[in-house]
Amino acid sequence: MKTSEINFDGIVGLTHHYSGLAFGNLASKANAHKISNPKAAALQGLKKMHLLMQRGILQAVLPPHERPLLSFLKNLGFTGTDAKILKAVYALDPHLFGAACSASSMWVANAATVTPSSDSADCRVHITLANLMSNLHRALEAETNLKIFKKIFSDENYFKIHPPLLSQVDFSDEGAANHNRLCQDYGSTGLNIFIYGRSGLQKKEILPKQYPARQTREASKAVARLHQLRPENTFFIKQNPMAIDQGVFHNDVISVANQNVFLFHELAFTDMPELVDLLKKKSQDSLYLLPVATADLSLQDAVKSYIFNSQLITLDTGVMALIAPIESRENKNAHQVLLKIMAGKNPISELHFVDCRQSMLNGGGPACLRLRVVLTEAEQKACSARVFLDEALYQRLVQWIERHYRDRLSLGDLVDPRLLNEIYVALDELTQILKLGTLYNFQKI
């Protein structure tokens, strides 16, 4: 039975804006309070999905969350009409207001960690939703993500959905952005590499000095246990604190893996030589390990260009392609690294640059926008909802975005009650397009 990797991409939400909410995400802070273009952002993301679909890659979509999240604000004691609540929160605390309106759910690489059935002891696909407790605006996503995944992966014969871990500092979990899987082909047993920034229960360790380490070792180990992974094929690797202080808030900003190829910066992890030796021995030298030297690319250029936040995918022909942000072409050093990779002896033979600049301005590149889910043909058929992208769904989503999204948005615009009504109408229509049924709070009123 054929096994494929499906890229589940998040559709950019109607409230996409720049509030500078994510501490440690340099792009988010640098572009705070700029005017955003939600329509362009959503179309850019959809165009990237379409490119992969045209290259023969299975592609699926995940809906944006309901924002502004009025239920959250009401639970904090704000009362009155929806319009009065939005106006009051914006006047009292713009940061809180920005968090309640954030469209960050589009970065679904953080939504969950996924294990294919070939890796788990019970031969089911395991999915643990991330608690995302490091940032308020992202912590608000866990509840809706759980609803969405339960709707799509509802067949318990094939799927096991785990709720988020306890939302506590020792178990901070940021999802698949801190997980890499290496394998010979998608259906074979893989090596699971969990990357963490700190050990929640170990108080004596070297930590970043400027920015927080988000993922904990305890969270990664808990996910591995829940997913029934084989201990001999599961590794826990620590992020380099120096890289975190340069803006590498998630591992997918500094490394990317696909099948038997692992592309990473030489300063991505602590104990790098030991990691390389371990992977070589475990794979019997069948891996293509592609380290990028600091002499060729500084950490600063890596973060500016988001070269490692490219999607590394396998085409039907068996060769691989890099789907890179245009920023990595515009950065001279990053572009040279990409050309060197393309000229090297490895399976990567295609390079495509995509424009997701609206997302990049908030610190999320091509890989941030997708969650990789490896499924057999039977598991694909067991998925509910109309989320697998084809040409008809693509065109319908383009038309939906063109009808409902604004092309200019500031934080203050989100106070407008007319926008709230626009959002509700659009999201209600989207749940019908994707056959998700009742999903949002406003649909239950």
N, C-alpha and C positions, 0 to 999 in steps of 0.2 A: 504494500500500500504506500503510495507516494506521500511524503511528508514535506511540507513547505513552511517557510517563514512568512507570516503575514505582518505587514506594517499597519498597525492601528494608529491613525493620526487623529489628533484633536482638531476639531473645527474651531477656528478662532472666534471668540464670543463677540457679541454686539457692544460690549462695554470696554473693549480693548483700549487702554489708555496708559499713560506714563505717570506713575505716582512715586517711583523710586522706593518701592516697599522692601526690596530684598537686600539686606545687609550682607556684604561680601560679594555681591554681583555687581561688578564695576560698571557694566553697561546700563543696568537698571538705575544706578545712582547718577551716572553722568547725563542721562537723558530725562531725568525727572522733570515733570511739568511741561514737557513739549506737547505740541498738538499731535494727536494720533489720527490715523486713518483706518478705522475698523474694517471698512469695505475692502481696501487694498490688502490689509493683513489677511483677511479671510480668503480672498482670491489668490493671494500668493501661496498660502498653505495648500489650497485646493489644487493649484497648478503643479506644485511639487508632487502631490499624490498622483496626479494625472500622468506626469512624466514617468513615475515608477510603473504605473499600470501599463503604459505604452511599451515599456521595456520588458513586459511579461511578469512583473512582480505582483503578487497578490496584495491588494491594498484594501483597507477598511477604514471607516470613519467612526469617531466617537463624538457625541454632541457636546456643545458647551454647557456650562452650568447656569443655573438661574442666578442672575446678578442684575441689580443689587440684591443682596440676600437679606431681605427684610426680616425674616424669622430670626436671624442672628441678632439684628439690632433690637428687635422687640424683646428678646431674651436678656438683653442688657438693660432693660427698663425704659426704653424709649416708647412713647405712646402717642396716640393720635392717628390721623390718616396717614397713608403711605407718603403722601407728598410732604406733610408736616414733619414726619420722621426724617426723611432724606434731607430736608432743609435744616433741621435742628442738628443733625449729626455733622453735616458739612460745616456749619458755623462753629460748632463746639470743638470738633476734632477731625480735621481733614485727613489725617493718616488713617484713623479708624474708618472714615467714610471711603477712602481709597481701597482699603482692605475688603470692605463689604461689597465693593463694585468690581474687584479685580477679575480679569479674564484669564488668570494664570492657569486655569484648568486645561488650557490648550496644550500645555507642555506635559503630555501624557507619559513621557518617559519617567516621570515621577509618580504616576498614578498607582503603580503596583510593581511587584516583582513576579515574574512568570517562569515556571519550570515546565518543560515539555514532558509528555508522558513517558518518553524513553529514558528520562533521568530519575523519575520518582519510583519509589518501591511499590506503590499500588497501581502503577501504570495509568495514572490519571494526570491531566494537566492541573497544576496547582497555581493558584493566583492569590497572593497576599496583598491587600490594599495598603498603601503607605499611609502612615499617620501624619507625615509632613508637619510635625509639630514645631520645627525650627522657626517658621514664620507664620504670623497670624493669618495672612491672606491665603496661604496655602493649606493651613490646618483646616480651613473651612471646606476644603474639597473632599475630604475623606468620606463623609456621609453620602454625598451624591455619587461619588465614584463607586461605592459599594452597591448602590441601587442599579447603576448602569451595568456593572459587570454581572450582577445577578440576573439581569434581564437577558443579556446576550449569551452568557455561559451558564444557562439554567439547568442543563441536563447533568445530573449528578453521577450518571454512569461514566461520563467523560471528564467532568470538571469538578474540582474542589475549590470553592471560594473561601478564603480566610479573611475575617474582618481585620481592620488595622490593629497593630500591636497597641498595648497600653500607651496612651499619650503622656509619656513621662520622659524626663531628660536622658535617662539611661537607655531608653529604647527608641531613640529618635531614628525614624526610618524614612528615607527619601526615595525609595523605590528603585526601579531598574536603571536609573541613571548612575547607580553605584554597583552595577552587576555586569559582568561579562561572561559569555559562554563560548567555549572553544570546542570544536567537534570536527570530524572528518566530513560528515554530511548531516543534514538537519535531523534525520531519523536515527542516527547513532547516539550512543551514550556520550555525553559531553563532560567537559571539565568546567565546573562552575567557580568563577572567581568573584568573591564578594570584596568590595573595597570599602574601607571605613576610615573615618577621620580621627576617631577617639574611642577609648574604652571607657564606657560610662562608669564601670565599677572599679577601674584601676586609676587611682588618683595620682600616681607618680609616673608621668609619661611626658614626652615632649609634644607640646601642642602649638598650634599657630599663635602668633603674638597679636595679630591685628584683626583677623576675621574668625568667625566660629567654624569649628569642624562639625558638620551637621550629622553625618551618618555614624552610628555607634557600632562597635564590634558586637555588642550584646544583641542589637536588633538584627544584624546580619546572621548571627548564629541561630537566633530564634526562627527566622524565615527558613533557613536551611533545614532545621529540624521539622518544621511544619510541612515542608515540601518533601520530606522523606528522601533527602539526597544521600547518596553514598558518601560516607566520610572520606574515603580514599580518593574521591574525585572532586572534593570540595575544599577550597582554599580561601583564607581570609588574609587580605593584604592591606597594609596601612598606607593611606595617602601621605605624600610628603607634606609636612606642615608648611614648608617654605612655598610650595605651589599654592596651597590654600590662601596664603597671605598675598599671593600675586593675582588672586581672583579665580582660582580653580575651586569653586564652591561645590561642584559635583565632579565625579570621576569622568563623566562623558565630555567634559571640557578638555581633557588631557589624554584620553585614550579611546580607542574603538576596536572592537573585535568582530570577526565574522568567520564562522567555520574554522579553518586552520590558519587564519591570518590575524595577527595581533599588532596593531599600530599604536605606538605610545611614545610620549616624550621621556627622555632619559631621567628626568627629575619628577616623574609622575608619582613614584612610590618610594617608600623607604626600603632598604635592603634589596635594591634592584638586582645586583648580581645573583643573589640567592634565588630570587623569583625566576630569573631567566634560566638558571641551572635546573630548578625544579620543573619548570614547564618542558624543557628539553628532554629531561629524563622521563617524565610522565607520558609524553607524547612520542617517545622514541624518535626524537628529531624530525617528526612529521609536520611540525608547525613552521610557519613563516613568521618569525619575530622581527618586527620592523621598528627598531628604536630610532627616534629622531634626536640628534645631538644638540646640546645647547649652543654649540658653535654655529650650527646651521639655523636654529630657531630659538630665540629666547622665550622664556615663559611669558614675558609681556606680549610678544608677537603672537604666541600661541593663543592667548586670551583675546587679543584684539581681533585676530582673524577667525577664530573658532574653527581652525583647520581640523582639529580632532573631533569636533561635533558634526563632522560629515557622516552621512549614512554609508556604510560599507555593505553592499548587497551582492548576492550571487544571481547571475542571470541564468536563463534556461540553457545557455551554451556551456555553462560550467565556469566561465570566467567571472571576475568580480568587477564592480563599478563603484566608484566613489561619487556620492552626491554631496558636493561641497557648497558652502555659502559663497556668494560672490565676493565677500570680504576677504576670503582667502586667496582670491585671484588679485585683488587690489593691493594686498600686502606683499611686497616684493619678496621678502624672505620666505613667507608661507608658500607663495607660488613656486618658488625655486624648489622647495621641499617636495611639493606635489609633483613637479616635473621629474624630480629625481626618483620618486617612488614609481612613477609611470614607466620610467626607463629601466627600472631594476628587475631582477629575476624574482617575480612573485605573481600570483594569480590576478592582480589588479590590472585591467587592460582598458578600462573606460573611465573617463573623468567628465562629470557634468557639473556645471555651476548653476545654482538656483538662487533666485531673488526671494529671500524671506526677511527683507530688511526691517519691516515693521516689527517682526518678532525679535530680530537681532538687537534692535534698539532697546529692548527690555531684557536682553541677555539670554535669548533662547534661539539656538540655531536649528538646522534641519533635523538633527538627531533628537533634540529636545521635544520636537513636535510629534514623535512617534514612539509607540510601545511595540516591541517585537514579540510576537506570539507564534510559536512553532506548533503547527497542528497537522495531524494526519487528515486524509480526505474524509474519513468518518467523523472526525472531530469538527471539521469545517461544516459538514452537513448538520451537525447537532447544534450549531450556533443559531440562536433566535435573532429576530429583527432583520431589517433590510440595511445592513451596514457594509456589505462588501461592494466595493466600488466597481462599476462598469460605466460604459459611455453614457448610458441613459441616466444613471444616478448622478454622474458628474455634471451633465448638462442641467439637470433639475436643481442641483445644489448651487450651481453658478447663478441660475435664474433667481433662486431663493435669496441669495446674498445680494444680488443687484436690486431686488425689490425692497429689502428690509434694512440694509445696513447704511449707516451714515458714513460720509467720507471725511468728516472732520469732527473731532471730539476732544474736549478738555475735561479736566476733573469737575469743574463747575457745571458743565453741561449735564452731568449725570443727576443733578438735582431736578431737572425738568420732568414733571409727571407725564408729559406726552411721550418722552423717551421710554419711560417705564411701560407704558401701554404698547408702544412699538415693539419692545422686547418680548412682552407676553404674547402678542399676536404671532411674532416670528417663531418663537420657541414652540408654541403650540402647533404650528404648521410643521415644524421640523420633526416633532415626535410622530406625526402622521406619515411624513415622508419616509422616515426610518423605521416605521412600524414598532415603536417602542412603548406605545400605550401611555398611560399616565405616569409621568416621571417627576414633574416639578410641583412645588408647593402650591403655586397659584392655580394649577389645574384641579386642585382638590377643593377649592373654595366654592 
